[in-house]
């Protein structure tokens, strides 16, 4: 992502929320106090992504995991706004990230509810509701033309 800022690296994003990084915040299974905030942030948001990607949990568990993230983000933002002399703009994640995380929570819950209401006879596979297939198409297109325009992309298709 540093060298190719116009391309996303999902592998890097997955590694940020990996359990090994959480272990680095600990000494002999005791959370290092200087890394407590990082540990909580990575754990809660890692659960949010796991709610989408984990193939072995129930939808009830997915909703609980996403609600943990929702309440964490709201409490964190409210705490900074009410107790800090600095603004949430200075001491909080970017408003864009906050909105994306909230949207992820709301989208998964609404997906589960609407799927139950309208497609009860079909299994819901939330890990399939993503951009992975599209990313493969773009990856193949980049193999043919590394820096293609929209016109060139449509010619490839």
GUSE-88739 format. One record per residue: residue number from 1; residue in three letters; x, y, z of N, C-alpha, C in turn. Coordinates in nm, 4 decimals, always signed. Example, Ala and Ser with C-alpha at 12.3 -4.5 7.8 and 13.67 -1.06 7.14 Angstrom:
REM GUSE-88739
+-----+---------+----------+----------+----------+----------+----------+----------+----------+----------+----------+
! num ! residuo !     n_c1 !     n_c2 !     n_c3 !    ca_c1 !    ca_c2 !    ca_c3 !     c_c1 !     c_c2 !     c_c3 !
+-----+---------+----------+----------+----------+----------+----------+----------+----------+----------+----------+
!   1 !     Ala !  +1.3190 !  -0.5690 !  +0.7800 !  +1.2300 !  -0.4500 !  +0.7800 !  +1.3200 !  -0.3300 !  +0.7800 !
!   2 !     Ser !  +1.2850 !  -0.2250 !  +0.7080 !  +1.3670 !  -0.1060 !  +0.7140 !  +1.2900 !  +0.0030 !  +0.7870 !
+-----+---------+----------+----------+----------+----------+----------+----------+----------+----------+----------+
This chain:
REM GUSE-88739
+-----+---------+----------+----------+----------+----------+----------+----------+----------+----------+----------+
! num ! residuo !     n_c1 !     n_c2 !     n_c3 !    ca_c1 !    ca_c2 !    ca_c3 !     c_c1 !     c_c2 !     c_c3 !
+-----+---------+----------+----------+----------+----------+----------+----------+----------+----------+----------+
!   1 !     Unk !  +0.0810 !  -0.1195 !  +0.0000 !  +0.0000 !  +0.0000 !  +0.0000 !  +0.0856 !  +0.1263 !  +0.0000 !
!   2 !     Unk !  +0.2081 !  +0.1172 !  +0.0481 !  +0.2950 !  +0.2346 !  +0.0497 !  +0.3440 !  +0.2653 !  -0.0905 !
!   3 !     Unk !  +0.3812 !  +0.1611 !  -0.1648 !  +0.4364 !  +0.1830 !  -0.2980 !  +0.3282 !  +0.1945 !  -0.4045 !
!   4 !     Unk !  +0.2203 !  +0.1208 !  -0.3883 !  +0.1092 !  +0.1263 !  -0.4830 !  -0.0131 !  +0.1788 !  -0.4097 !
!   5 !     Unk !  -0.0173 !  +0.3096 !  -0.3889 !  -0.1231 !  +0.3667 !  -0.3060 !  -0.2608 !  +0.3567 !  -0.3693 !
!   6 !     Unk !  -0.2676 !  +0.3288 !  -0.4985 !  -0.3975 !  +0.3177 !  -0.5631 !  -0.4526 !  +0.1754 !  -0.5567 !
!   7 !     Unk !  -0.3776 !  +0.0833 !  -0.4975 !  -0.4213 !  -0.0558 !  -0.4892 !  -0.4345 !  -0.0960 !  -0.3434 !
!   8 !     Unk !  -0.5353 !  -0.1780 !  -0.3139 !  -0.5571 !  -0.2241 !  -0.1773 !  -0.4915 !  -0.3598 !  -0.1583 !
!   9 !     Unk !  -0.4418 !  -0.3838 !  -0.0376 !  -0.3803 !  -0.5113 !  -0.0041 !  -0.4604 !  -0.5738 !  +0.1093 !
!  10 !     Unk !  -0.5498 !  -0.6657 !  +0.0756 !  -0.6340 !  -0.7288 !  +0.1768 !  -0.5518 !  -0.8092 !  +0.2760 !
!  11 !     Unk !  -0.4417 !  -0.8682 !  +0.2293 !  -0.3567 !  -0.9458 !  +0.3187 !  -0.3038 !  -0.8620 !  +0.4333 !
!  12 !     Unk !  -0.2648 !  -0.7389 !  +0.4028 !  -0.2169 !  -0.6484 !  +0.5078 !  -0.3291 !  -0.6171 !  +0.6053 !
!  13 !     Unk !  -0.4463 !  -0.5926 !  +0.5551 !  -0.5603 !  -0.5626 !  +0.6424 !  -0.5918 !  -0.6809 !  +0.7333 !
!  14 !     Unk !  -0.5858 !  -0.8025 !  +0.6804 !  -0.6122 !  -0.9210 !  +0.7631 !  -0.5065 !  -0.9373 !  +0.8714 !
!  15 !     Unk !  -0.3797 !  -0.9105 !  +0.8362 !  -0.2721 !  -0.9281 !  +0.9342 !  -0.2818 !  -0.8288 !  +1.0491 !
!  16 !     Unk !  -0.3366 !  -0.7111 !  +1.0250 !  -0.3501 !  -0.6116 !  +1.1321 !  -0.4380 !  -0.6652 !  +1.2440 !
!  17 !     Unk !  -0.5397 !  -0.7412 !  +1.2110 !  -0.6335 !  -0.7908 !  +1.3112 !  -0.6079 !  -0.9372 !  +1.3477 !
!  18 !     Unk !  -0.4915 !  -0.9882 !  +1.3145 !  -0.4576 !  -1.1272 !  +1.3434 !  -0.4244 !  -1.1451 !  +1.4911 !
!  19 !     Unk !  -0.4517 !  -1.2644 !  +1.5420 !  -0.4282 !  -1.2921 !  +1.6846 !  -0.2813 !  -1.2788 !  +1.7233 !
!  20 !     Unk !  -0.1900 !  -1.2997 !  +1.6287 !  -0.0476 !  -1.2853 !  +1.6616 !  -0.0136 !  -1.1411 !  +1.6974 !
!  21 !     Unk !  -0.0773 !  -1.0465 !  +1.6337 !  -0.0539 !  -0.9061 !  +1.6683 !  -0.1103 !  -0.8759 !  +1.8068 !
!  22 !     Unk !  -0.2218 !  -0.9378 !  +1.8407 !  -0.2760 !  -0.9216 !  +1.9763 !  -0.1797 !  -0.9783 !  +2.0804 !
!  23 !     Unk !  -0.1158 !  -1.0901 !  +2.0462 !  -0.0194 !  -1.1493 !  +2.1400 !  +0.1012 !  -1.0583 !  +2.1613 !
!  24 !     Unk !  +0.1333 !  -0.9776 !  +2.0628 !  +0.2469 !  -0.8857 !  +2.0767 !  +0.2170 !  -0.7752 !  +2.1783 !
!  25 !     Unk !  +0.0913 !  -0.7540 !  +2.2096 !  +0.0521 !  -0.6548 !  +2.3102 !  +0.0570 !  -0.7139 !  +2.4507 !
!  26 !     Unk !  +0.1000 !  -0.8393 !  +2.4619 !  +0.0975 !  -0.9080 !  +2.5910 !  +0.2374 !  -0.9537 !  +2.6309 !
!  27 !     Unk !  +0.2569 !  -0.9687 !  +2.7605 !  +0.3757 !  -1.0320 !  +2.8163 !  +0.3269 !  -1.1487 !  +2.9005 !
!  28 !     Unk !  +0.3557 !  -1.2713 !  +2.8570 !  +0.3108 !  -1.3912 !  +2.9293 !  +0.1601 !  -1.3885 !  +2.9561 !
!  29 !     Unk !  +0.0830 !  -1.3581 !  +2.8529 !  -0.0642 !  -1.3548 !  +2.8576 !  -0.1215 !  -1.2427 !  +2.9438 !
!  30 !     Unk !  -0.0392 !  -1.1500 !  +2.9862 !  -0.0858 !  -1.0322 !  +3.0601 !  -0.0698 !  -0.9123 !  +2.9677 !
!  31 !     Unk !  -0.1784 !  -0.8384 !  +2.9481 !  -0.1757 !  -0.7260 !  +2.8547 !  -0.0861 !  -0.6158 !  +2.9099 !
!  32 !     Unk !  +0.0088 !  -0.5727 !  +2.8290 !  +0.0984 !  -0.4632 !  +2.8643 !  +0.0146 !  -0.3357 !  +2.8743 !
!  33 !     Unk !  +0.0202 !  -0.2671 !  +2.9872 !  -0.0653 !  -0.1492 !  +3.0090 !  -0.0442 !  -0.0415 !  +2.9034 !
!  34 !     Unk !  +0.0762 !  -0.0285 !  +2.8526 !  +0.1024 !  +0.0703 !  +2.7482 !  +0.0386 !  +0.0348 !  +2.6151 !
!  35 !     Unk !  -0.0031 !  -0.0891 !  +2.6024 !  -0.0628 !  -0.1353 !  +2.4770 !  -0.2083 !  -0.1776 !  +2.4950 !
!  36 !     Unk !  -0.2665 !  -0.1446 !  +2.6089 !  -0.4041 !  -0.1859 !  +2.6384 !  -0.5032 !  -0.1290 !  +2.5366 !
!  37 !     Unk !  -0.4912 !  -0.0003 !  +2.5055 !  -0.5817 !  +0.0620 !  +2.4095 !  -0.5711 !  -0.0013 !  +2.2724 !
!  38 !     Unk !  -0.4480 !  -0.0275 !  +2.2284 !  -0.4269 !  -0.0926 !  +2.0992 !  -0.4875 !  -0.2326 !  +2.0998 !
!  39 !     Unk !  -0.4678 !  -0.3047 !  +2.2095 !  -0.5225 !  -0.4401 !  +2.2214 !  -0.6745 !  -0.4382 !  +2.2079 !
!  40 !     Unk !  -0.7402 !  -0.3501 !  +2.2820 !  -0.8869 !  -0.3431 !  +2.2786 !  -0.9346 !  -0.3055 !  +2.1388 !
!  41 !     Unk !  -0.8713 !  -0.2044 !  +2.0789 !  -0.9079 !  -0.1593 !  +1.9441 !  -0.8957 !  -0.2742 !  +1.8440 !
!  42 !     Unk !  -0.7814 !  -0.3424 !  +1.8438 !  -0.7599 !  -0.4515 !  +1.7490 !  -0.8541 !  -0.5683 !  +1.7751 !
!  43 !     Unk !  -0.8795 !  -0.5974 !  +1.9021 !  -0.9676 !  -0.7091 !  +1.9355 !  -1.1107 !  -0.6811 !  +1.8908 !
!  44 !     Unk !  -1.1633 !  -0.5653 !  +1.9264 !  -1.3035 !  -0.5333 !  +1.8946 !  -1.3246 !  -0.5232 !  +1.7441 !
!  45 !     Unk !  -1.2371 !  -0.4511 !  +1.6745 !  -1.2561 !  -0.4374 !  +1.5299 !  -1.2215 !  -0.5669 !  +1.4571 !
!  46 !     Unk !  -1.1295 !  -0.6447 !  +1.5136 !  -1.1028 !  -0.7769 !  +1.4574 !  -1.2258 !  -0.8653 !  +1.4653 !
!  47 !     Unk !  -1.2996 !  -0.8535 !  +1.5751 !  -1.4261 !  -0.9274 !  +1.5887 !  -1.5273 !  -0.8830 !  +1.4840 !
!  48 !     Unk !  -1.5292 !  -0.7544 !  +1.4537 !  -1.6218 !  -0.7038 !  +1.3519 !  -1.5932 !  -0.7699 !  +1.2173 !
!  49 !     Unk !  -1.4662 !  -0.7759 !  +1.1795 !  -1.4321 !  -0.8392 !  +1.0521 !  -1.4541 !  -0.9897 !  +1.0578 !
!  50 !     Unk !  -1.4268 !  -1.0487 !  +1.1735 !  -1.4489 !  -1.1919 !  +1.1905 !  -1.5976 !  -1.2257 !  +1.1793 !
!  51 !     Unk !  -1.6837 !  -1.1337 !  +1.2191 !  -1.8279 !  -1.1562 !  +1.2081 !  -1.8688 !  -1.1760 !  +1.0621 !
!  52 !     Unk !  -1.7996 !  -1.1113 !  +0.9705 !  -1.8263 !  -1.1302 !  +0.8279 !  -1.7594 !  -1.2571 !  +0.7746 !
!  53 !     Unk !  -1.6369 !  -1.2836 !  +0.8172 !  -1.5543 !  -1.3839 !  +0.7507 !  -1.5580 !  -1.5228 !  +0.8124 !
!  54 !     Unk !  -1.5958 !  -1.5346 !  +0.9389 !  -1.5935 !  -1.6637 !  +1.0067 !  -1.7069 !  -1.7518 !  +0.9548 !
!  55 !     Unk !  -1.6718 !  -1.8712 !  +0.9124 !  -1.7706 !  -1.9628 !  +0.8543 !  -1.8324 !  -2.0561 !  +0.9574 !
!  56 !     Unk !  -1.7914 !  -2.0456 !  +1.0823 !  -1.8325 !  -2.1446 !  +1.1817 !  -1.9141 !  -2.0869 !  +1.2968 !
!  57 !     Unk !  -1.9658 !  -1.9665 !  +1.2837 !  -2.0423 !  -1.9069 !  +1.3935 !  -2.1868 !  -1.8835 !  +1.3496 !
!  58 !     Unk !  -2.2739 !  -1.8754 !  +1.4474 !  -2.4163 !  -1.8527 !  +1.4186 !  -2.4404 !  -1.7049 !  +1.3871 !
!  59 !     Unk !  -2.5561 !  -1.6780 !  +1.3299 !  -2.5902 !  -1.5385 !  +1.2997 !  -2.6119 !  -1.4591 !  +1.4275 !
!  60 !     Unk !  -2.6623 !  -1.5250 !  +1.5310 !  -2.6782 !  -1.4571 !  +1.6598 !  -2.5418 !  -1.4102 !  +1.7111 !
!  61 !     Unk !  -2.4411 !  -1.4963 !  +1.7006 !  -2.3058 !  -1.4596 !  +1.7430 !  -2.2516 !  -1.3463 !  +1.6572 !
!  62 !     Unk !  -2.2797 !  -1.3490 !  +1.5272 !  -2.2360 !  -1.2406 !  +1.4378 !  -2.2947 !  -1.1068 !  +1.4836 !
!  63 !     Unk !  -2.4226 !  -1.1081 !  +1.5168 !  -2.4879 !  -0.9843 !  +1.5604 !  -2.4265 !  -0.9351 !  +1.6910 !
!  64 !     Unk !  -2.4010 !  -1.0260 !  +1.7838 !  -2.3391 !  -0.9865 !  +1.9112 !  -2.2012 !  -0.9260 !  +1.8867 !
!  65 !     Unk !  -2.1226 !  -0.9883 !  +1.8000 !  -1.9878 !  -0.9374 !  +1.7709 !  -1.9936 !  -0.7982 !  +1.7084 !
!  66 !     Unk !  -2.0866 !  -0.7799 !  +1.6151 !  -2.0959 !  -0.6489 !  +1.5502 !  -2.1471 !  -0.5427 !  +1.6467 !
!  67 !     Unk !  -2.2376 !  -0.5808 !  +1.7343 !  -2.2884 !  -0.4837 !  +1.8319 !  -2.1804 !  -0.4431 !  +1.9316 !
!  68 !     Unk !  -2.0896 !  -0.5354 !  +1.9651 !  -1.9748 !  -0.4981 !  +2.0495 !  -1.8973 !  -0.3841 !  +1.9835 !
!  69 !     Unk !  -1.8713 !  -0.3989 !  +1.8545 !  -1.7974 !  -0.2949 !  +1.7825 !  -1.8766 !  -0.1648 !  +1.7781 !
!  70 !     Unk !  -2.0057 !  -0.1758 !  +1.7538 !  -2.0908 !  -0.0566 !  +1.7457 !  -2.0892 !  +0.0213 !  +1.8770 !
!  71 !     Unk !  -2.1118 !  -0.0492 !  +1.9880 !  -2.1135 !  +0.0181 !  +2.1186 !  -1.9755 !  +0.0693 !  +2.1572 !
!  72 !     Unk !  -1.8724 !  -0.0070 !  +2.1265 !  -1.7361 !  +0.0369 !  +2.1564 !  -1.7058 !  +0.1692 !  +2.0863 !
!  73 !     Unk !  -1.7339 !  +0.1752 !  +1.9567 !  -1.7051 !  +0.2973 !  +1.8807 !  -1.7864 !  +0.4158 !  +1.9327 !
!  74 !     Unk !  -1.9140 !  +0.3931 !  +1.9615 !  -1.9981 !  +0.5023 !  +2.0116 !  -1.9553 !  +0.5494 !  +2.1498 !
!  75 !     Unk !  -1.9245 !  +0.4550 !  +2.2395 !  -1.8798 !  +0.4931 !  +2.3738 !  -1.7464 !  +0.5664 !  +2.3678 !
!  76 !     Unk !  -1.6570 !  +0.5178 !  +2.2849 !  -1.5249 !  +0.5792 !  +2.2711 !  -1.5386 !  +0.7232 !  +2.2219 !
!  77 !     Unk !  -1.6168 !  +0.7412 !  +2.1162 !  -1.6365 !  +0.8750 !  +2.0596 !  -1.7033 !  +0.9676 !  +2.1615 !
!  78 !     Unk !  -1.8069 !  +0.9192 !  +2.2278 !  -1.8762 !  +1.0009 !  +2.3289 !  -1.7831 !  +1.0377 !  +2.4437 !
!  79 !     Unk !  -1.7026 !  +0.9426 !  +2.4875 !  -1.6095 !  +0.9679 !  +2.5975 !  -1.5120 !  +1.0800 !  +2.5615 !
!  80 !     Unk !  -1.4569 !  +1.0738 !  +2.4428 !  -1.3619 !  +1.1772 !  +2.4001 !  -1.4309 !  +1.3125 !  +2.3909 !
!  81 !     Unk !  -1.5505 !  +1.3153 !  +2.3340 !  -1.6217 !  +1.4423 !  +2.3181 !  -1.6632 !  +1.5025 !  +2.4518 !
!  82 !     Unk !  -1.6948 !  +1.4192 !  +2.5502 !  -1.7442 !  +1.4701 !  +2.6786 !  -1.6343 !  +1.4985 !  +2.7802 !
!  83 !     Unk !  -1.5227 !  +1.4278 !  +2.7734 !  -1.4223 !  +1.4422 !  +2.8792 !  -1.2928 !  +1.5081 !  +2.8353 !
!  84 !     Unk !  -1.2677 !  +1.5147 !  +2.7089 !  -1.1387 !  +1.5644 !  +2.6623 !  -1.1454 !  +1.7123 !  +2.6272 !
!  85 !     Unk !  -1.0336 !  +1.7785 !  +2.6506 !  -1.0232 !  +1.9176 !  +2.6070 !  -1.0001 !  +1.9239 !  +2.4565 !
!  86 !     Unk !  -0.9507 !  +1.8155 !  +2.4016 !  -0.9280 !  +1.8082 !  +2.2577 !  -1.0518 !  +1.7497 !  +2.1909 !
!  87 !     Unk !  -1.0641 !  +1.7731 !  +2.0643 !  -1.1806 !  +1.7243 !  +1.9910 !  -1.1596 !  +1.5799 !  +1.9471 !
!  88 !     Unk !  -1.2681 !  +1.5174 !  +1.9072 !  -1.2576 !  +1.3809 !  +1.8561 !  -1.1795 !  +1.3788 !  +1.7253 !
!  89 !     Unk !  -1.1712 !  +1.4927 !  +1.6592 !  -1.0932 !  +1.5014 !  +1.5361 !  -0.9445 !  +1.4803 !  +1.5645 !
!  90 !     Unk !  -0.9014 !  +1.5192 !  +1.6864 !  -0.7606 !  +1.5069 !  +1.7239 !  -0.7294 !  +1.3755 !  +1.7953 !
!  91 !     Unk !  -0.8267 !  +1.3164 !  +1.8625 !  -0.8011 !  +1.2015 !  +1.9506 !  -0.8770 !  +1.0757 !  +1.9112 !
!  92 !     Unk !  -0.9372 !  +1.0721 !  +1.7963 !  -1.0230 !  +0.9606 !  +1.7572 !  -0.9833 !  +0.9170 !  +1.6178 !
!  93 !     Unk !  -1.0334 !  +0.8034 !  +1.5741 !  -1.0093 !  +0.7617 !  +1.4364 !  -1.0761 !  +0.8627 !  +1.3432 !
!  94 !     Unk !  -1.0404 !  +0.8598 !  +1.2170 !  -1.0992 !  +0.9551 !  +1.1228 !  -1.2499 !  +0.9331 !  +1.1144 !
!  95 !     Unk !  -1.3218 !  +1.0386 !  +1.0853 !  -1.4674 !  +1.0287 !  +1.0736 !  -1.5052 !  +0.9323 !  +0.9611 !
!  96 !     Unk !  -1.4203 !  +0.9259 !  +0.8576 !  -1.4467 !  +0.8333 !  +0.7477 !  -1.4380 !  +0.6883 !  +0.7961 !
!  97 !     Unk !  -1.3341 !  +0.6576 !  +0.8755 !  -1.3208 !  +0.5214 !  +0.9298 !  -1.4369 !  +0.4893 !  +1.0231 !
!  98 !     Unk !  -1.4716 !  +0.5844 !  +1.1071 !  -1.5835 !  +0.5658 !  +1.1995 !  -1.7115 !  +0.5334 !  +1.1222 !
!  99 !     Unk !  -1.7388 !  +0.6095 !  +1.0173 !  -1.8594 !  +0.5860 !  +0.9370 !  -1.8546 !  +0.4514 !  +0.8651 !
! 100 !     Unk !  -1.7367 !  +0.4121 !  +0.8189 !  -1.7229 !  +0.2818 !  +0.7529 !  -1.7501 !  +0.1696 !  +0.8519 !
! 101 !     Unk !  -1.6919 !  +0.1785 !  +0.9718 !  -1.7138 !  +0.0745 !  +1.0730 !  -1.8611 !  +0.0675 !  +1.1129 !
! 102 !     Unk !  -1.9247 !  +0.1831 !  +1.1310 !  -2.0680 !  +0.1837 !  +1.1635 !  -2.1490 !  +0.1217 !  +1.0501 !
! 103 !     Unk !  -2.1122 !  +0.1532 !  +0.9283 !  -2.1818 !  +0.0982 !  +0.8127 !  -2.1644 !  -0.0534 !  +0.8048 !
! 104 !     Unk !  -2.0450 !  -0.1025 !  +0.8379 !  -2.0227 !  -0.2473 !  +0.8392 !  -2.1150 !  -0.3157 !  +0.9397 !
! 105 !     Unk !  -2.1269 !  -0.2556 !  +1.0577 !  -2.2150 !  -0.3112 !  +1.1613 !  -2.3592 !  -0.3129 !  +1.1122 !
! 106 !     Unk !  -2.4073 !  -0.1980 !  +1.0694 !  -2.5467 !  -0.1865 !  +1.0270 !  -2.5762 !  -0.2761 !  +0.9075 !
! 107 !     Unk !  -2.4824 !  -0.2835 !  +0.8139 !  -2.5037 !  -0.3637 !  +0.6932 !  -2.5155 !  -0.5115 !  +0.7244 !
! 108 !     Unk !  -2.4288 !  -0.5623 !  +0.8130 !  -2.4359 !  -0.7050 !  +0.8441 !  -2.5658 !  -0.7393 !  +0.9160 !
! 109 !     Unk !  -2.6051 !  -0.6561 !  +1.0098 !  -2.7299 !  -0.6834 !  +1.0824 !  -2.8495 !  -0.6770 !  +0.9874 !
! 110 !     Unk !  -2.8534 !  -0.5759 !  +0.9025 !  -2.9636 !  -0.5656 !  +0.8058 !  -2.9606 !  -0.6798 !  +0.7048 !
! 111 !     Unk !  -2.8412 !  -0.7239 !  +0.6664 !  -2.8295 !  -0.8372 !  +0.5750 !  -2.8876 !  -0.9637 !  +0.6382 !
! 112 !     Unk !  -2.8550 !  -0.9873 !  +0.7643 !  -2.9067 !  -1.1056 !  +0.8340 !  -3.0590 !  -1.0986 !  +0.8454 !
! 113 !     Unk !  -3.1108 !  -0.9830 !  +0.8833 !  -3.2563 !  -0.9677 !  +0.8995 !  -3.3286 !  -0.9823 !  +0.7661 !
! 114 !     Unk !  -3.2813 !  -0.9121 !  +0.6638 !  -3.3506 !  -0.9184 !  +0.5348 !  -3.3386 !  -1.0569 !  +0.4721 !
! 115 !     Unk !  -3.2250 !  -1.1213 !  +0.4905 !  -3.2104 !  -1.2565 !  +0.4371 !  -3.3081 !  -1.3514 !  +0.5051 !
! 116 !     Unk !  -3.3241 !  -1.3374 !  +0.6344 !  -3.4192 !  -1.4206 !  +0.7091 !  -3.5622 !  -1.3944 !  +0.6615 !
! 117 !     Unk !  -3.5949 !  -1.2670 !  +0.6372 !  -3.7310 !  -1.2308 !  +0.5959 !  -3.7640 !  -1.2745 !  +0.4533 !
! 118 !     Unk !  -3.6669 !  -1.2663 !  +0.3622 !  -3.6973 !  -1.2869 !  +0.2212 !  -3.6375 !  -1.4137 !  +0.1599 !
! 119 !     Unk !  -3.5317 !  -1.4680 !  +0.2182 !  -3.4637 !  -1.5835 !  +0.1583 !  -3.4412 !  -1.6936 !  +0.2618 !
! 120 !     Unk !  -3.5418 !  -1.7203 !  +0.3407 !  -3.5290 !  -1.8150 !  +0.4515 !  -3.4873 !  -1.9545 !  +0.4047 !
! 121 !     Unk !  -3.5220 !  -1.9917 !  +0.2819 !  -3.4906 !  -2.1254 !  +0.2312 !  -3.3466 !  -2.1394 !  +0.1823 !
! 122 !     Unk !  -3.2729 !  -2.0301 !  +0.1753 !  -3.1355 !  -2.0326 !  +0.1254 !  -3.0386 !  -1.9945 !  +0.2373 !
! 123 !     Unk !  -2.9234 !  -2.0593 !  +0.2415 !  -2.8273 !  -2.0252 !  +0.3478 !  -2.7656 !  -1.8873 !  +0.3236 !
! 124 !     Unk !  -2.7405 !  -1.8167 !  +0.4315 !  -2.6723 !  -1.6871 !  +0.4237 !  -2.5241 !  -1.7113 !  +0.4463 !
! 125 !     Unk !  -2.4430 !  -1.6711 !  +0.3515 !  -2.2980 !  -1.6855 !  +0.3597 !  -2.2362 !  -1.5457 !  +0.3543 !
! 126 !     Unk !  -2.2256 !  -1.4769 !  +0.4679 !  -2.1799 !  -1.3377 !  +0.4659 !  -2.0395 !  -1.3195 !  +0.4101 !
! 127 !     Unk !  -1.9555 !  -1.4216 !  +0.4203 !  -1.8202 !  -1.4098 !  +0.3673 !  -1.8200 !  -1.4039 !  +0.2153 !
! 128 !     Unk !  -1.9317 !  -1.4381 !  +0.1525 !  -1.9427 !  -1.4279 !  +0.0072 !  -1.9934 !  -1.2906 !  -0.0375 !
! 129 !     Unk !  -2.0379 !  -1.2083 !  +0.0563 !  -2.0890 !  -1.0752 !  +0.0235 !  -1.9747 !  -0.9748 !  +0.0314 !
! 130 !     Unk !  -1.8866 !  -0.9814 !  -0.0630 !  -1.7712 !  -0.8924 !  -0.0614 !  -1.7267 !  -0.8614 !  -0.2023 !
! 131 !     Unk !  -1.6088 !  -0.8090 !  -0.2119 !  -1.5563 !  -0.7656 !  -0.3411 !  -1.4471 !  -0.8577 !  -0.3928 !
! 132 !     Unk !  -1.4282 !  -0.9730 !  -0.3287 !  -1.3162 !  -1.0594 !  -0.3648 !  -1.3196 !  -1.1017 !  -0.5117 !
! 133 !     Unk !  -1.4365 !  -1.1418 !  -0.5609 !  -1.4465 !  -1.1839 !  -0.7009 !  -1.4113 !  -1.0691 !  -0.7950 !
! 134 !     Unk !  -1.4604 !  -0.9507 !  -0.7628 !  -1.4304 !  -0.8336 !  -0.8449 !  -1.2816 !  -0.7995 !  -0.8400 !
! 135 !     Unk !  -1.2205 !  -0.8158 !  -0.7228 !  -1.0775 !  -0.7887 !  -0.7103 !  -0.9958 !  -0.8839 !  -0.7970 !
! 136 !     Unk !  -1.0417 !  -1.0088 !  -0.8109 !  -0.9730 !  -1.1034 !  -0.8984 !  -0.9830 !  -1.0591 !  -1.0443 !
! 137 !     Unk !  -1.0988 !  -1.0075 !  -1.0832 !  -1.1155 !  -0.9576 !  -1.2201 !  -1.0179 !  -0.8434 !  -1.2462 !
! 138 !     Unk !  -1.0076 !  -0.7497 !  -1.1512 !  -0.9138 !  -0.6387 !  -1.1675 !  -0.7691 !  -0.6884 !  -1.1674 !
! 139 !     Unk !  -0.7401 !  -0.7906 !  -1.0865 !  -0.6051 !  -0.8475 !  -1.0837 !  -0.5671 !  -0.9074 !  -1.2177 !
! 140 !     Unk !  -0.6602 !  -0.9778 !  -1.2794 !  -0.6348 !  -1.0357 !  -1.4115 !  -0.6163 !  -0.9245 !  -1.5141 !
! 141 !     Unk !  -0.6986 !  -0.8201 !  -1.5052 !  -0.6855 !  -0.7072 !  -1.5980 !  -0.5494 !  -0.6399 !  -1.5818 !
! 142 !     Unk !  -0.4988 !  -0.6295 !  -1.4574 !  -0.3672 !  -0.5678 !  -1.4342 !  -0.2543 !  -0.6533 !  -1.4902 !
! 143 !     Unk !  -0.2757 !  -0.7834 !  -1.4997 !  -0.1746 !  -0.8693 !  -1.5608 !  -0.1617 !  -0.8383 !  -1.7093 !
! 144 !     Unk !  -0.2731 !  -0.8021 !  -1.7705 !  -0.2712 !  -0.7696 !  -1.9133 !  -0.2225 !  -0.6274 !  -1.9377 !
! 145 !     Unk !  -0.2774 !  -0.5324 !  -1.8622 !  -0.2399 !  -0.3909 !  -1.8735 !  -0.2223 !  -0.3395 !  -1.7308 !
! 146 !     Unk !  -0.0968 !  -0.3207 !  -1.6855 !  -0.0725 !  -0.2863 !  -1.5445 !  -0.1443 !  -0.1615 !  -1.4941 !
! 147 !     Unk !  -0.1570 !  -0.0594 !  -1.5759 !  -0.2210 !  +0.0646 !  -1.5309 !  -0.3269 !  +0.1039 !  -1.6335 !
! 148 !     Unk !  -0.4395 !  +0.0322 !  -1.6323 !  -0.5408 !  +0.0494 !  -1.7361 !  -0.6376 !  +0.1630 !  -1.7048 !
! 149 !     Unk !  -0.6960 !  +0.2174 !  -1.8113 !  -0.8019 !  +0.3178 !  -1.7981 !  -0.9369 !  +0.2457 !  -1.8017 !
! 150 !     Unk !  -1.0432 !  +0.3188 !  -1.7774 !  -1.1773 !  +0.2587 !  -1.7833 !  -1.2050 !  +0.2028 !  -1.9222 !
! 151 !     Unk !  -1.1659 !  +0.2783 !  -2.0239 !  -1.1873 !  +0.2343 !  -2.1617 !  -1.1125 !  +0.1036 !  -2.1882 !
! 152 !     Unk !  -0.9866 !  +0.0966 !  -2.1436 !  -0.9077 !  -0.0249 !  -2.1643 !  -0.9671 !  -0.1428 !  -2.0875 !
! 153 !     Unk !  -1.0212 !  -0.1148 !  -1.9692 !  -1.0830 !  -0.2215 !  -1.8904 !  -1.2038 !  -0.2793 !  -1.9639 !
! 154 !     Unk !  -1.2869 !  -0.1930 !  -2.0217 !  -1.4036 !  -0.2417 !  -2.0950 !  -1.3623 !  -0.3182 !  -2.2203 !
! 155 !     Unk !  -1.2515 !  -0.2802 !  -2.2823 !  -1.2008 !  -0.3555 !  -2.3970 !  -1.1550 !  -0.4949 !  -2.3539 !
! 156 !     Unk !  -1.0945 !  -0.5038 !  -2.2341 !  -1.0494 !  -0.6333 !  -2.1830 !  -1.1683 !  -0.7259 !  -2.1608 !
! 157 !     Unk !  -1.2774 !  -0.6702 !  -2.1070 !  -1.3965 !  -0.7517 !  -2.0800 !  -1.4589 !  -0.7976 !  -2.2096 !
+-----+---------+----------+----------+----------+----------+----------+----------+----------+----------+----------+
